[in-house]
Structures are given as C-alpha cells and as structure tokens.
Amino acid sequence: MIGDGHTTTLNGRPVRTRPTRRLEEATLLTSDPLTRTPPEWRAFAALTARAKLVRTWGDCYGYLLVATGWPT
C-alpha cells in the first residue's frame, strides 16, 4: 500500500475503512504492542482502553491478507 499523507491506495485504488465517529466504536489492529517504550506504552494503553476491540499481530496480518486479496 502506498499513501500520500491523505489517501492510502492499493493498486491505484483508494483503500477505505468503515465509517466510525468515535474511538469507542473502532477496532484497533496493531502489529506488536510489546515493542513500545514506557512513554509510548502509557499512551498505547490509554488508546486500547478506549477502543471497542483490540487485536494484535495474528488478526492484523490476516486482515491485511484478506484486504489485499491473498488467499487465507
């Protein structure tokens, strides 16, 4: 995927997420939450506490495969 700071594209087509107005309605996907430093960890913990659902590497990578058309 490539982005210009405003739009993310895949094969020249814009990539979109489902519309969500509040963090409490959002699903947060992250690669590895354990690699953050203590100041980052506090901010990340606050973020994850507000998100509706948090998934890490396995789900994140699986959704990437689905979104990009790879067989799973």
N, CA, C, O and CB atoms as a CASP TS submission, in Angstrom:
PFRMAT TS
TARGET T0000
AUTHOR 0000-0000-0000
METHOD Language model
MODEL 1
PARENT N/A
ATOM      1  N   MET     1       0.836  -1.172   0.000  1.00  0.00           N
ATOM      2  CA  MET     1       0.000   0.000   0.000  1.00  0.00           C
ATOM      3  C   MET     1       0.879   1.231   0.000  1.00  0.00           C
ATOM      4  O   MET     1       1.971   1.241   0.568  1.00  0.00           O
ATOM      5  CB  MET     1      -0.950   0.000   1.200  1.00  0.00           C
ATOM      6  N   ILE     2       0.396   2.234  -0.627  1.00  0.00           N
ATOM      7  CA  ILE     2       1.147   3.480  -0.716  1.00  0.00           C
ATOM      8  C   ILE     2       0.208   4.612  -0.363  1.00  0.00           C
ATOM      9  O   ILE     2      -0.955   4.607  -0.766  1.00  0.00           O
ATOM     10  CB  ILE     2       1.766   3.681  -2.133  1.00  0.00           C
ATOM     11  N   GLY     3       0.697   5.572   0.377  1.00  0.00           N
ATOM     12  CA  GLY     3      -0.121   6.714   0.746  1.00  0.00           C
ATOM     13  C   GLY     3       0.597   8.015   0.471  1.00  0.00           C
ATOM     14  O   GLY     3       1.820   8.046   0.338  1.00  0.00           O
ATOM     15  N   ASP     4      -0.167   9.086   0.385  1.00  0.00           N
ATOM     16  CA  ASP     4       0.409  10.408   0.137  1.00  0.00           C
ATOM     17  C   ASP     4       0.234  11.314   1.355  1.00  0.00           C
ATOM     18  O   ASP     4       0.408  12.528   1.254  1.00  0.00           O
ATOM     19  CB  ASP     4      -0.237  11.052  -1.102  1.00  0.00           C
ATOM     20  N   GLY     5      -0.108  10.733   2.497  1.00  0.00           N
ATOM     21  CA  GLY     5      -0.363  11.526   3.689  1.00  0.00           C
ATOM     22  C   GLY     5      -1.839  11.842   3.858  1.00  0.00           C
ATOM     23  O   GLY     5      -2.256  12.310   4.917  1.00  0.00           O
ATOM     24  N   HIS     6      -2.632  11.590   2.826  1.00  0.00           N
ATOM     25  CA  HIS     6      -4.066  11.848   2.882  1.00  0.00           C
ATOM     26  C   HIS     6      -4.881  10.643   2.436  1.00  0.00           C
ATOM     27  O   HIS     6      -5.934  10.351   3.003  1.00  0.00           O
ATOM     28  CB  HIS     6      -4.412  13.046   2.024  1.00  0.00           C
ATOM     29  N   THR     7      -4.393   9.949   1.425  1.00  0.00           N
ATOM     30  CA  THR     7      -5.112   8.820   0.848  1.00  0.00           C
ATOM     31  C   THR     7      -4.191   7.610   0.787  1.00  0.00           C
ATOM     32  O   THR     7      -3.033   7.724   0.385  1.00  0.00           O
ATOM     33  CB  THR     7      -5.653   9.167  -0.559  1.00  0.00           C
ATOM     34  N   THR     8      -4.699   6.471   1.179  1.00  0.00           N
ATOM     35  CA  THR     8      -3.951   5.225   1.032  1.00  0.00           C
ATOM     36  C   THR     8      -4.529   4.489  -0.159  1.00  0.00           C
ATOM     37  O   THR     8      -5.748   4.401  -0.311  1.00  0.00           O
ATOM     38  CB  THR     8      -4.015   4.346   2.333  1.00  0.00           C
ATOM     39  N   THR     9      -3.654   3.958  -1.009  1.00  0.00           N
ATOM     40  CA  THR     9      -4.122   3.254  -2.193  1.00  0.00           C
ATOM     41  C   THR     9      -3.524   1.859  -2.256  1.00  0.00           C
ATOM     42  O   THR     9      -2.484   1.578  -1.660  1.00  0.00           O
ATOM     43  CB  THR     9      -3.776   4.039  -3.458  1.00  0.00           C
ATOM     44  N   LEU    10      -4.197   1.007  -2.982  1.00  0.00           N
ATOM     45  CA  LEU    10      -3.713  -0.325  -3.282  1.00  0.00           C
ATOM     46  C   LEU    10      -3.999  -0.561  -4.747  1.00  0.00           C
ATOM     47  O   LEU    10      -5.153  -0.518  -5.175  1.00  0.00           O
ATOM     48  CB  LEU    10      -4.380  -1.418  -2.372  1.00  0.00           C
ATOM     49  N   ASN    11      -2.958  -0.810  -5.517  1.00  0.00           N
ATOM     50  CA  ASN    11      -3.091  -0.982  -6.969  1.00  0.00           C
ATOM     51  C   ASN    11      -3.810   0.199  -7.617  1.00  0.00           C
ATOM     52  O   ASN    11      -4.605   0.029  -8.542  1.00  0.00           O
ATOM     53  CB  ASN    11      -3.841  -2.277  -7.280  1.00  0.00           C
ATOM     54  N   GLY    12      -3.518   1.393  -7.116  1.00  0.00           N
ATOM     55  CA  GLY    12      -4.069   2.604  -7.699  1.00  0.00           C
ATOM     56  C   GLY    12      -5.485   2.941  -7.264  1.00  0.00           C
ATOM     57  O   GLY    12      -6.034   3.954  -7.696  1.00  0.00           O
ATOM     58  N   ARG    13      -6.086   2.117  -6.421  1.00  0.00           N
ATOM     59  CA  ARG    13      -7.456   2.371  -5.957  1.00  0.00           C
ATOM     60  C   ARG    13      -7.440   2.762  -4.488  1.00  0.00           C
ATOM     61  O   ARG    13      -6.698   2.169  -3.705  1.00  0.00           O
ATOM     62  CB  ARG    13      -8.353   1.126  -6.173  1.00  0.00           C
ATOM     63  N   PRO    14      -8.249   3.755  -4.093  1.00  0.00           N
ATOM     64  CA  PRO    14      -8.278   4.176  -2.690  1.00  0.00           C
ATOM     65  C   PRO    14      -8.717   3.037  -1.772  1.00  0.00           C
ATOM     66  O   PRO    14      -9.609   2.257  -2.109  1.00  0.00           O
ATOM     67  CB  PRO    14      -9.212   5.375  -2.516  1.00  0.00           C
ATOM     68  N   VAL    15      -8.080   2.957  -0.618  1.00  0.00           N
ATOM     69  CA  VAL    15      -8.435   1.999   0.415  1.00  0.00           C
ATOM     70  C   VAL    15      -9.253   2.753   1.455  1.00  0.00           C
ATOM     71  O   VAL    15      -8.904   3.871   1.834  1.00  0.00           O
ATOM     72  CB  VAL    15      -7.160   1.324   1.051  1.00  0.00           C
ATOM     73  N   ARG    16     -10.322   2.151   1.908  1.00  0.00           N
ATOM     74  CA  ARG    16     -11.190   2.812   2.882  1.00  0.00           C
ATOM     75  C   ARG    16     -11.428   1.908   4.083  1.00  0.00           C
ATOM     76  O   ARG    16     -11.278   0.688   4.009  1.00  0.00           O
ATOM     77  CB  ARG    16     -12.530   3.203   2.237  1.00  0.00           C
ATOM     78  N   THR    17     -11.796   2.526   5.171  1.00  0.00           N
ATOM     79  CA  THR    17     -12.233   1.793   6.350  1.00  0.00           C
ATOM     80  C   THR    17     -13.719   2.042   6.527  1.00  0.00           C
ATOM     81  O   THR    17     -14.295   2.915   5.878  1.00  0.00           O
ATOM     82  CB  THR    17     -11.430   2.217   7.622  1.00  0.00           C
ATOM     83  N   ARG    18     -14.331   1.273   7.407  1.00  0.00           N
ATOM     84  CA  ARG    18     -15.746   1.539   7.672  1.00  0.00           C
ATOM     85  C   ARG    18     -15.840   2.839   8.457  1.00  0.00           C
ATOM     86  O   ARG    18     -14.947   3.160   9.242  1.00  0.00           O
ATOM     87  CB  ARG    18     -16.420   0.354   8.455  1.00  0.00           C
ATOM     88  N   PRO    19     -16.914   3.585   8.250  1.00  0.00           N
ATOM     89  CA  PRO    19     -17.034   4.864   8.964  1.00  0.00           C
ATOM     90  C   PRO    19     -17.275   4.651  10.449  1.00  0.00           C
ATOM     91  O   PRO    19     -18.163   3.895  10.842  1.00  0.00           O
ATOM     92  CB  PRO    19     -18.167   5.701   8.373  1.00  0.00           C
ATOM     93  N   THR    20     -16.481   5.319  11.266  1.00  0.00           N
ATOM     94  CA  THR    20     -16.619   5.281  12.719  1.00  0.00           C
ATOM     95  C   THR    20     -16.320   6.673  13.237  1.00  0.00           C
ATOM     96  O   THR    20     -15.279   7.250  12.923  1.00  0.00           O
ATOM     97  CB  THR    20     -15.669   4.212  13.369  1.00  0.00           C
ATOM     98  N   ARG    21     -17.204   7.194  14.004  1.00  0.00           N
ATOM     99  CA  ARG    21     -17.022   8.558  14.507  1.00  0.00           C
ATOM    100  C   ARG    21     -16.332   8.601  15.863  1.00  0.00           C
ATOM    101  O   ARG    21     -15.720   9.608  16.217  1.00  0.00           O
ATOM    102  CB  ARG    21     -18.357   9.250  14.603  1.00  0.00           C
ATOM    103  N   ARG    22     -16.427   7.518  16.622  1.00  0.00           N
ATOM    104  CA  ARG    22     -15.876   7.517  17.972  1.00  0.00           C
ATOM    105  C   ARG    22     -14.900   6.351  18.133  1.00  0.00           C
ATOM    106  O   ARG    22     -15.113   5.268  17.588  1.00  0.00           O
ATOM    107  CB  ARG    22     -17.007   7.431  19.025  1.00  0.00           C
ATOM    108  N   LEU    23     -13.847   6.588  18.876  1.00  0.00           N
ATOM    109  CA  LEU    23     -12.864   5.551  19.144  1.00  0.00           C
ATOM    110  C   LEU    23     -13.511   4.357  19.843  1.00  0.00           C
ATOM    111  O   LEU    23     -13.098   3.216  19.635  1.00  0.00           O
ATOM    112  CB  LEU    23     -11.721   6.109  19.994  1.00  0.00           C
ATOM    113  N   GLU    24     -14.501   4.613  20.651  1.00  0.00           N
ATOM    114  CA  GLU    24     -15.193   3.541  21.375  1.00  0.00           C
ATOM    115  C   GLU    24     -15.950   2.598  20.448  1.00  0.00           C
ATOM    116  O   GLU    24     -16.407   1.544  20.890  1.00  0.00           O
ATOM    117  CB  GLU    24     -16.153   4.135  22.381  1.00  0.00           C
ATOM    118  N   GLU    25     -16.093   2.951  19.179  1.00  0.00           N
ATOM    119  CA  GLU    25     -16.744   2.107  18.168  1.00  0.00           C
ATOM    120  C   GLU    25     -15.724   1.431  17.247  1.00  0.00           C
ATOM    121  O   GLU    25     -16.101   0.650  16.373  1.00  0.00           O
ATOM    122  CB  GLU    25     -17.718   2.943  17.335  1.00  0.00           C
ATOM    123  N   ALA    26     -14.456   1.725  17.437  1.00  0.00           N
ATOM    124  CA  ALA    26     -13.420   1.301  16.497  1.00  0.00           C
ATOM    125  C   ALA    26     -12.746  -0.010  16.899  1.00  0.00           C
ATOM    126  O   ALA    26     -12.655  -0.354  18.078  1.00  0.00           O
ATOM    127  CB  ALA    26     -12.378   2.382  16.370  1.00  0.00           C
ATOM    128  N   THR    27     -12.284  -0.719  15.889  1.00  0.00           N
ATOM    129  CA  THR    27     -11.425  -1.879  16.093  1.00  0.00           C
ATOM    130  C   THR    27      -9.992  -1.415  15.857  1.00  0.00           C
ATOM    131  O   THR    27      -9.696  -0.811  14.826  1.00  0.00           O
ATOM    132  CB  THR    27     -11.817  -3.076  15.135  1.00  0.00           C
ATOM    133  N   LEU    28      -9.114  -1.690  16.792  1.00  0.00           N
ATOM    134  CA  LEU    28      -7.706  -1.302  16.704  1.00  0.00           C
ATOM    135  C   LEU    28      -6.882  -2.537  16.384  1.00  0.00           C
ATOM    136  O   LEU    28      -6.897  -3.507  17.143  1.00  0.00           O
ATOM    137  CB  LEU    28      -7.216  -0.634  18.027  1.00  0.00           C
ATOM    138  N   LEU    29      -6.166  -2.513  15.271  1.00  0.00           N
ATOM    139  CA  LEU    29      -5.266  -3.593  14.895  1.00  0.00           C
ATOM    140  C   LEU    29      -3.845  -3.086  15.022  1.00  0.00           C
ATOM    141  O   LEU    29      -3.528  -1.991  14.558  1.00  0.00           O
ATOM    142  CB  LEU    29      -5.553  -4.103  13.453  1.00  0.00           C
ATOM    143  N   THR    30      -2.986  -3.880  15.650  1.00  0.00           N
ATOM    144  CA  THR    30      -1.600  -3.465  15.856  1.00  0.00           C
ATOM    145  C   THR    30      -0.675  -4.649  15.627  1.00  0.00           C
ATOM    146  O   THR    30      -1.074  -5.801  15.804  1.00  0.00           O
ATOM    147  CB  THR    30      -1.400  -2.884  17.278  1.00  0.00           C
ATOM    148  N   SER    31       0.539  -4.369  15.241  1.00  0.00           N
ATOM    149  CA  SER    31       1.468  -5.462  14.961  1.00  0.00           C
ATOM    150  C   SER    31       2.062  -6.041  16.237  1.00  0.00           C
ATOM    151  O   SER    31       1.935  -7.245  16.464  1.00  0.00           O
ATOM    152  CB  SER    31       2.580  -4.982  14.048  1.00  0.00           C
ATOM    153  N   ASP    32       2.700  -5.245  17.070  1.00  0.00           N
ATOM    154  CA  ASP    32       3.320  -5.781  18.279  1.00  0.00           C
ATOM    155  C   ASP    32       3.303  -4.734  19.379  1.00  0.00           C
ATOM    156  O   ASP    32       4.141  -3.833  19.386  1.00  0.00           O
ATOM    157  CB  ASP    32       4.763  -6.243  17.997  1.00  0.00           C
ATOM    158  N   PRO    33       2.363  -4.837  20.307  1.00  0.00           N
ATOM    159  CA  PRO    33       2.272  -3.813  21.353  1.00  0.00           C
ATOM    160  C   PRO    33       3.413  -3.858  22.354  1.00  0.00           C
ATOM    161  O   PRO    33       3.586  -2.905  23.114  1.00  0.00           O
ATOM    162  CB  PRO    33       0.978  -3.957  22.086  1.00  0.00           C
ATOM    163  N   LEU    34       4.192  -4.916  22.385  1.00  0.00           N
ATOM    164  CA  LEU    34       5.242  -5.050  23.391  1.00  0.00           C
ATOM    165  C   LEU    34       6.541  -4.354  23.028  1.00  0.00           C
ATOM    166  O   LEU    34       7.453  -4.301  23.854  1.00  0.00           O
ATOM    167  CB  LEU    34       5.515  -6.487  23.631  1.00  0.00           C
ATOM    168  N   THR    35       6.655  -3.820  21.819  1.00  0.00           N
ATOM    169  CA  THR    35       7.903  -3.176  21.401  1.00  0.00           C
ATOM    170  C   THR    35       7.935  -1.687  21.730  1.00  0.00           C
ATOM    171  O   THR    35       8.893  -1.003  21.367  1.00  0.00           O
ATOM    172  CB  THR    35       8.107  -3.369  19.915  1.00  0.00           C
ATOM    173  N   ARG    36       6.939  -1.182  22.391  1.00  0.00           N
ATOM    174  CA  ARG    36       6.888   0.241  22.706  1.00  0.00           C
ATOM    175  C   ARG    36       7.690   0.566  23.970  1.00  0.00           C
ATOM    176  O   ARG    36       7.843  -0.275  24.855  1.00  0.00           O
ATOM    177  CB  ARG    36       5.438   0.688  22.876  1.00  0.00           C
ATOM    178  N   THR    37       8.195   1.795  24.039  1.00  0.00           N
ATOM    179  CA  THR    37       8.913   2.254  25.231  1.00  0.00           C
ATOM    180  C   THR    37       7.895   2.698  26.286  1.00  0.00           C
ATOM    181  O   THR    37       6.723   2.885  25.959  1.00  0.00           O
ATOM    182  CB  THR    37       9.898   3.424  24.878  1.00  0.00           C
ATOM    183  N   PRO    38       8.318   2.872  27.545  1.00  0.00           N
ATOM    184  CA  PRO    38       7.350   3.236  28.595  1.00  0.00           C
ATOM    185  C   PRO    38       6.468   4.447  28.279  1.00  0.00           C
ATOM    186  O   PRO    38       5.261   4.365  28.503  1.00  0.00           O
ATOM    187  CB  PRO    38       8.085   3.506  29.858  1.00  0.00           C
ATOM    188  N   PRO    39       7.003   5.577  27.766  1.00  0.00           N
ATOM    189  CA  PRO    39       6.069   6.680  27.467  1.00  0.00           C
ATOM    190  C   PRO    39       5.054   6.290  26.387  1.00  0.00           C
ATOM    191  O   PRO    39       3.874   6.630  26.475  1.00  0.00           O
ATOM    192  CB  PRO    39       6.850   7.928  27.015  1.00  0.00           C
ATOM    193  N   GLU    40       5.533   5.573  25.374  1.00  0.00           N
ATOM    194  CA  GLU    40       4.609   5.126  24.323  1.00  0.00           C
ATOM    195  C   GLU    40       3.611   4.127  24.887  1.00  0.00           C
ATOM    196  O   GLU    40       2.441   4.128  24.501  1.00  0.00           O
ATOM    197  CB  GLU    40       5.383   4.498  23.144  1.00  0.00           C
ATOM    198  N   TRP    41       4.068   3.274  25.798  1.00  0.00           N
ATOM    199  CA  TRP    41       3.184   2.255  26.358  1.00  0.00           C
ATOM    200  C   TRP    41       2.008   2.888  27.098  1.00  0.00           C
ATOM    201  O   TRP    41       0.879   2.410  26.988  1.00  0.00           O
ATOM    202  CB  TRP    41       3.964   1.336  27.300  1.00  0.00           C
ATOM    203  N   ARG    42       2.259   3.953  27.847  1.00  0.00           N
ATOM    204  CA  ARG    42       1.162   4.615  28.568  1.00  0.00           C
ATOM    205  C   ARG    42       0.130   5.165  27.590  1.00  0.00           C
ATOM    206  O   ARG    42      -1.073   5.016  27.806  1.00  0.00           O
ATOM    207  CB  ARG    42       1.705   5.751  29.460  1.00  0.00           C
ATOM    208  N   ALA    43       0.589   5.791  26.533  1.00  0.00           N
ATOM    209  CA  ALA    43      -0.334   6.325  25.521  1.00  0.00           C
ATOM    210  C   ALA    43      -1.067   5.187  24.815  1.00  0.00           C
ATOM    211  O   ALA    43      -2.266   5.283  24.555  1.00  0.00           O
ATOM    212  CB  ALA    43       0.429   7.191  24.488  1.00  0.00           C
ATOM    213  N   PHE    44      -0.346   4.114  24.508  1.00  0.00           N
ATOM    214  CA  PHE    44      -0.959   2.975  23.841  1.00  0.00           C
ATOM    215  C   PHE    44      -1.996   2.314  24.750  1.00  0.00           C
ATOM    216  O   PHE    44      -3.063   1.920  24.279  1.00  0.00           O
ATOM    217  CB  PHE    44       0.113   1.957  23.422  1.00  0.00           C
ATOM    218  N   ALA    45      -1.699   2.188  26.035  1.00  0.00           N
ATOM    219  CA  ALA    45      -2.640   1.610  26.996  1.00  0.00           C
ATOM    220  C   ALA    45      -3.909   2.451  27.076  1.00  0.00           C
ATOM    221  O   ALA    45      -5.010   1.906  27.155  1.00  0.00           O
ATOM    222  CB  ALA    45      -1.992   1.494  28.387  1.00  0.00           C
ATOM    223  N   ALA    46      -3.765   3.770  27.056  1.00  0.00           N
ATOM    224  CA  ALA    46      -4.929   4.652  27.081  1.00  0.00           C
ATOM    225  C   ALA    46      -5.756   4.487  25.804  1.00  0.00           C
ATOM    226  O   ALA    46      -6.986   4.486  25.848  1.00  0.00           O
ATOM    227  CB  ALA    46      -4.490   6.121  27.248  1.00  0.00           C
ATOM    228  N   LEU    47      -5.077   4.350  24.680  1.00  0.00           N
ATOM    229  CA  LEU    47      -5.764   4.144  23.398  1.00  0.00           C
ATOM    230  C   LEU    47      -6.531   2.825  23.398  1.00  0.00           C
ATOM    231  O   LEU    47      -7.705   2.791  23.028  1.00  0.00           O
ATOM    232  CB  LEU    47      -4.755   4.168  22.234  1.00  0.00           C
ATOM    233  N   THR    48      -5.887   1.757  23.805  1.00  0.00           N
ATOM    234  CA  THR    48      -6.530   0.448  23.784  1.00  0.00           C
ATOM    235  C   THR    48      -7.683   0.373  24.781  1.00  0.00           C
ATOM    236  O   THR    48      -8.649  -0.357  24.555  1.00  0.00           O
ATOM    237  CB  THR    48      -5.510  -0.643  24.084  1.00  0.00           C
ATOM    238  N   ALA    49      -7.592   1.116  25.874  1.00  0.00           N
ATOM    239  CA  ALA    49      -8.672   1.117  26.866  1.00  0.00           C
ATOM    240  C   ALA    49      -9.950   1.719  26.285  1.00  0.00           C
ATOM    241  O   ALA    49     -11.049   1.365  26.713  1.00  0.00           O
ATOM    242  CB  ALA    49      -8.245   1.897  28.122  1.00  0.00           C
ATOM    243  N   ARG    50      -9.820   2.610  25.330  1.00  0.00           N
ATOM    244  CA  ARG    50     -10.993   3.262  24.732  1.00  0.00           C
ATOM    245  C   ARG    50     -11.548   2.531  23.522  1.00  0.00           C
ATOM    246  O   ARG    50     -12.739   2.646  23.233  1.00  0.00           O
ATOM    247  CB  ARG    50     -10.646   4.661  24.336  1.00  0.00           C
ATOM    248  N   ALA    51     -10.721   1.785  22.810  1.00  0.00           N
ATOM    249  CA  ALA    51     -11.177   1.112  21.587  1.00  0.00           C
ATOM    250  C   ALA    51     -12.190   0.023  21.913  1.00  0.00           C
ATOM    251  O   ALA    51     -12.132  -0.602  22.973  1.00  0.00           O
ATOM    252  CB  ALA    51      -9.985   0.511  20.823  1.00  0.00           C
ATOM    253  N   LYS    52     -13.108  -0.192  20.996  1.00  0.00           N
ATOM    254  CA  LYS    52     -14.128  -1.225  21.181  1.00  0.00           C
ATOM    255  C   LYS    52     -13.511  -2.617  21.192  1.00  0.00           C
ATOM    256  O   LYS    52     -13.897  -3.471  21.990  1.00  0.00           O
ATOM    257  CB  LYS    52     -15.186  -1.131  20.081  1.00  0.00           C
ATOM    258  N   LEU    53     -12.556  -2.837  20.304  1.00  0.00           N
ATOM    259  CA  LEU    53     -11.947  -4.153  20.156  1.00  0.00           C
ATOM    260  C   LEU    53     -10.490  -3.964  19.763  1.00  0.00           C
ATOM    261  O   LEU    53     -10.181  -3.140  18.902  1.00  0.00           O
ATOM    262  CB  LEU    53     -12.706  -5.017  19.100  1.00  0.00           C
ATOM    263  N   VAL    54      -9.594  -4.719  20.384  1.00  0.00           N
ATOM    264  CA  VAL    54      -8.160  -4.636  20.080  1.00  0.00           C
ATOM    265  C   VAL    54      -7.689  -6.015  19.656  1.00  0.00           C
ATOM    266  O   VAL    54      -7.942  -7.004  20.344  1.00  0.00           O
ATOM    267  CB  VAL    54      -7.334  -4.115  21.312  1.00  0.00           C
ATOM    268  N   ARG    55      -7.008  -6.079  18.527  1.00  0.00           N
ATOM    269  CA  ARG    55      -6.440  -7.320  18.028  1.00  0.00           C
ATOM    270  C   ARG    55      -4.985  -7.059  17.675  1.00  0.00           C
ATOM    271  O   ARG    55      -4.621  -5.960  17.257  1.00  0.00           O
ATOM    272  CB  ARG    55      -7.235  -7.860  16.798  1.00  0.00           C
ATOM    273  N   THR    56      -4.158  -8.087  17.848  1.00  0.00           N
ATOM    274  CA  THR    56      -2.732  -7.912  17.583  1.00  0.00           C
ATOM    275  C   THR    56      -2.302  -8.669  16.340  1.00  0.00           C
ATOM    276  O   THR    56      -3.124  -8.961  15.470  1.00  0.00           O
ATOM    277  CB  THR    56      -1.912  -8.370  18.777  1.00  0.00           C
ATOM    278  N   TRP    57      -1.034  -8.984  16.254  1.00  0.00           N
ATOM    279  CA  TRP    57      -0.366  -9.416  15.041  1.00  0.00           C
ATOM    280  C   TRP    57      -1.140 -10.427  14.206  1.00  0.00           C
ATOM    281  O   TRP    57      -1.331 -10.207  13.010  1.00  0.00           O
ATOM    282  CB  TRP    57       0.936  -9.988  15.391  1.00  0.00           C
ATOM    283  N   GLY    58      -1.585 -11.512  14.792  1.00  0.00           N
ATOM    284  CA  GLY    58      -2.243 -12.563  14.004  1.00  0.00           C
ATOM    285  C   GLY    58      -3.462 -12.065  13.261  1.00  0.00           C
ATOM    286  O   GLY    58      -3.604 -12.310  12.063  1.00  0.00           O
ATOM    287  N   ASP    59      -4.349 -11.367  13.961  1.00  0.00           N
ATOM    288  CA  ASP    59      -5.533 -10.818  13.304  1.00  0.00           C
ATOM    289  C   ASP    59      -5.156  -9.720  12.325  1.00  0.00           C
ATOM    290  O   ASP    59      -5.695  -9.651  11.220  1.00  0.00           O
ATOM    291  CB  ASP    59      -6.516 -10.279  14.339  1.00  0.00           C
ATOM    292  N   CYS    60      -4.226  -8.861  12.733  1.00  0.00           N
ATOM    293  CA  CYS    60      -3.808  -7.751  11.881  1.00  0.00           C
ATOM    294  C   CYS    60      -3.296  -8.268  10.539  1.00  0.00           C
ATOM    295  O   CYS    60      -3.699  -7.769   9.488  1.00  0.00           O
ATOM    296  CB  CYS    60      -2.722  -6.913  12.579  1.00  0.00           C
ATOM    297  N   TYR    61      -2.427  -9.244  10.566  1.00  0.00           N
ATOM    298  CA  TYR    61      -1.862  -9.801   9.340  1.00  0.00           C
ATOM    299  C   TYR    61      -2.932 -10.523   8.520  1.00  0.00           C
ATOM    300  O   TYR    61      -2.948 -10.414   7.294  1.00  0.00           O
ATOM    301  CB  TYR    61      -0.712 -10.762   9.671  1.00  0.00           C
ATOM    302  N   GLY    62      -3.819 -11.252   9.181  1.00  0.00           N
ATOM    303  CA  GLY    62      -4.897 -11.939   8.473  1.00  0.00           C
ATOM    304  C   GLY    62      -5.806 -10.967   7.743  1.00  0.00           C
ATOM    305  O   GLY    62      -6.191 -11.216   6.600  1.00  0.00           O
ATOM    306  N   TYR    63      -6.152  -9.868   8.387  1.00  0.00           N
ATOM    307  CA  TYR    63      -6.995  -8.862   7.733  1.00  0.00           C
ATOM    308  C   TYR    63      -6.260  -8.205   6.571  1.00  0.00           C
ATOM    309  O   TYR    63      -6.873  -7.877   5.555  1.00  0.00           O
ATOM    310  CB  TYR    63      -7.440  -7.795   8.744  1.00  0.00           C
ATOM    311  N   LEU    64      -4.956  -8.012   6.713  1.00  0.00           N
ATOM    312  CA  LEU    64      -4.170  -7.487   5.602  1.00  0.00           C
ATOM    313  C   LEU    64      -4.259  -8.428   4.399  1.00  0.00           C
ATOM    314  O   LEU    64      -4.443  -7.981   3.267  1.00  0.00           O
ATOM    315  CB  LEU    64      -2.699  -7.289   6.026  1.00  0.00           C
ATOM    316  N   LEU    65      -4.128  -9.726   4.651  1.00  0.00           N
ATOM    317  CA  LEU    65      -4.215 -10.692   3.555  1.00  0.00           C
ATOM    318  C   LEU    65      -5.577 -10.639   2.874  1.00  0.00           C
ATOM    319  O   LEU    65      -5.662 -10.649   1.646  1.00  0.00           O
ATOM    320  CB  LEU    65      -3.945 -12.106   4.070  1.00  0.00           C
ATOM    321  N   VAL    66      -6.632 -10.584   3.662  1.00  0.00           N
ATOM    322  CA  VAL    66      -7.969 -10.508   3.087  1.00  0.00           C
ATOM    323  C   VAL    66      -8.146  -9.215   2.293  1.00  0.00           C
ATOM    324  O   VAL    66      -8.651  -9.235   1.170  1.00  0.00           O
ATOM    325  CB  VAL    66      -9.031 -10.604   4.189  1.00  0.00           C
ATOM    326  N   ALA    67      -7.731  -8.097   2.876  1.00  0.00           N
ATOM    327  CA  ALA    67      -7.894  -6.801   2.225  1.00  0.00           C
ATOM    328  C   ALA    67      -7.124  -6.690   0.917  1.00  0.00           C
ATOM    329  O   ALA    67      -7.532  -5.966   0.008  1.00  0.00           O
ATOM    330  CB  ALA    67      -7.457  -5.709   3.154  1.00  0.00           C
ATOM    331  N   THR    68      -6.017  -7.405   0.826  1.00  0.00           N
ATOM    332  CA  THR    68      -5.197  -7.312  -0.384  1.00  0.00           C
ATOM    333  C   THR    68      -5.469  -8.450  -1.372  1.00  0.00           C
ATOM    334  O   THR    68      -4.813  -8.556  -2.408  1.00  0.00           O
ATOM    335  CB  THR    68      -3.729  -7.307  -0.009  1.00  0.00           C
ATOM    336  N   GLY    69      -6.445  -9.299  -1.035  1.00  0.00           N
ATOM    337  CA  GLY    69      -6.856 -10.324  -1.981  1.00  0.00           C
ATOM    338  C   GLY    69      -6.067 -11.615  -1.932  1.00  0.00           C
ATOM    339  O   GLY    69      -6.244 -12.467  -2.802  1.00  0.00           O
ATOM    340  N   TRP    70      -5.197 -11.790  -0.941  1.00  0.00           N
ATOM    341  CA  TRP    70      -4.434 -13.026  -0.826  1.00  0.00           C
ATOM    342  C   TRP    70      -5.306 -14.128  -0.244  1.00  0.00           C
ATOM    343  O   TRP    70      -6.126 -13.856   0.633  1.00  0.00           O
ATOM    344  CB  TRP    70      -3.184 -12.815   0.043  1.00  0.00           C
ATOM    345  N   PRO    71      -5.156 -15.346  -0.699  1.00  0.00           N
ATOM    346  CA  PRO    71      -5.929 -16.435  -0.094  1.00  0.00           C
ATOM    347  C   PRO    71      -5.450 -16.699   1.325  1.00  0.00           C
ATOM    348  O   PRO    71      -4.257 -16.612   1.617  1.00  0.00           O
ATOM    349  CB  PRO    71      -5.821 -17.720  -0.940  1.00  0.00           C
ATOM    350  N   THR    72      -6.382 -17.018   2.192  1.00  0.00           N
ATOM    351  CA  THR    72      -6.008 -17.285   3.580  1.00  0.00           C
ATOM    352  C   THR    72      -6.258 -18.727   3.936  1.00  0.00           C
ATOM    353  O   THR    72      -6.001 -19.136   5.068  1.00  0.00           O
ATOM    354  CB  THR    72      -6.771 -16.379   4.529  1.00  0.00           C
TER
END
